[in-house]
Amino acid sequence: MREGPAWPHRDKLPGTPRFCMRRSIRFVLLTLTVIFFAAQLKQPDLSNPKGHNFKAPRAVEDSLRRACFDCHSHKTVWPWYSQISPVSWFVSKHIVEARKRLNFSRWTNDPEEAANTLGEACDQMRAGQMPPKSYTAMHPEAELSKAEVDAFCKWAINGQ
């Protein structure tokens, strides 16, 4: 005589707790998939306006291009993940806010304003706040050495 339940697949019958749980999980996954694909329809503007009038010594400008220009200029290189919502919303918002604070593509001709802006940037670099860790985690090449920070600060304070 056979051992075990009379109906070996009874947990697959409608109304059983396991059946209901599987059905709920499928519903949640399907709903999340639909939401994810619907979110792709709302993409932020990832364009780069024209303009670039920032001048610095070659070594300083090279460091800034590598570590700062993706967020603080109109020379942004949009990575592949910036095309996927909701990540695109976060990246776009971050860049818009960064450009409001400091934009090398719309550089001021006012020496006092430039000195204040560059002095603040120097302070943030020395404190390790710029470039932010969330950026350097994805772009390790953007890490600035102490010598690069010192060169920027020397230029910013003495001779921009």
Secondary structure, DSSP 8 states (H G I E B T S, - for coil): ---S-SSTTGGGSTTSHHHHHHHHHHHHHHHHHHHHHHHTTS-------S-------HHHHHHHHHHTHHHHSS-----GGGGSTTHHHHHHHHHHHHHHH--GGG--S-HHHHHHHHHHHHHHHHTT-SS-HHHHTT-GGG---HHHHHHHHHHHHHT-
